[in-house]
Amino acid sequence: MAALLASLPDLPKIIMGVDPGTQIMGYAIIEVTGQRVSVLRYDVINMKSLGTNHAVKLKKIFDRMIELIEEFLPDELAIEAPFYGTNVQSMLKLGRAQGVAIAACLSRQIPYVEYAPTKVKQAVTGSGAASKEQVAAMLRQTLKLPVEDVPKLLDATDALAVAMCHHYQKGNNVQAGGKSWGKFLSDNPSKLAAPVAGKKAVAARKKPAA
C-alpha cells in the first residue's frame, strides 16, 4: 500500500487560511500541488456596515465561510489564534468570531489548526516580530503576486500568511477530525483504481450521500 501511494502523482490540496476579526476578517484560499502554490483568492469579510450587533456579525461570518467552503471545497483550515490583550470584552468577541469560523468548517468535516501570530510571521518572513506590511511584502515576493492584485486591507495578506504557514508545516499539525486524501486511500484500497480528475474528484469525494 505504501508503495502504491508513493507512486501516485501529487494530488492538489486546498488550504483555507483565516485571520479572525470582529470588524474585518481576512481569508485566503490556496491550492498546493507538491511544492507549487497557487493563490485562488484572498480577500476580507467586511462587517463594519453591520453596526454594533455582534450576533449579526457572527452570522455573517458563518454564512460567508459556508459560501467559501462550498465554492472551493477546502481540505484543511488554518486559522490564527487570538492574541492576548488587556481588553477582556474585545478578546471574548474575537474568540467568538474565531469559533464561528471554525464551527463552519467543522460542520463540513474540515479539520483545522491554530497558529500563533508570531508562528505565522516567523514562517513567512523569518521574524516573529515582523509587521503586517513586511508580511505582505514577503508574500508578494514569494508568490509573485502582481501589486495591482494585492488587496488594500492587510487582513487579507495576513490570512494568506496563515495558509502559507500551514503549507510550510506540510499539514503535520492537523489534529482535528476529517481525513486527508492519502488516509482515505489507505483506508479504501479499492479506490486506487478510480480515476482522479482534479476538482471533480475532490467534489465527488466530498459530496454527501443522498
FENGIPE-V606015 format. One record per backbone hydrogen bond with DSSP energy under -1.0 kcal/mol. NH is the residue of the N-H (numbers start at 1). CO is the residue of the C=O. Records with the same first field share a line. If there is no record, write none. Layout:
NH: CO ; CO
This chain:
5: 1
6: 2
7: 3
13: 32
15: 30
16: 76
17: 28
18: 78
19: 26
25: 45
26: 19
27: 43
28: 17
29: 41
30: 15
31: 38
32: 13
33: 36
36: 33
38: 31
40: 29
41: 29
43: 27
45: 25
47: 23
50: 47
54: 52
57: 53
58: 54
59: 55
60: 56
61: 57
62: 58
63: 59
64: 60
65: 61
66: 62
67: 63
68: 64
69: 65
70: 66
71: 67
72: 68
73: 69
75: 14
76: 14
77: 111
78: 16
79: 113
80: 18
81: 115
91: 87
92: 88
93: 89
94: 90
95: 91
96: 92
97: 93
98: 94
99: 95
100: 96
101: 97
102: 98
103: 99
104: 100
105: 101
106: 102
107: 103
108: 105
109: 106
110: 105
113: 77
115: 79
120: 116
121: 117
122: 118
123: 119
124: 120
125: 121
126: 122
130: 127
135: 131
136: 132
137: 133
138: 134
139: 135
140: 136
141: 137
142: 138
143: 139
145: 140
149: 146
150: 147
156: 153
158: 154
159: 155
160: 156
161: 157
162: 158
163: 159
164: 160
165: 161
166: 162
167: 163
168: 164
169: 165
170: 167
171: 166
172: 169
174: 171
184: 180
185: 181
186: 182
187: 183
188: 184
191: 188
192: 189
194: 191
200: 197
202: 198
203: 199
204: 200
205: 201
206: 202
207: 203
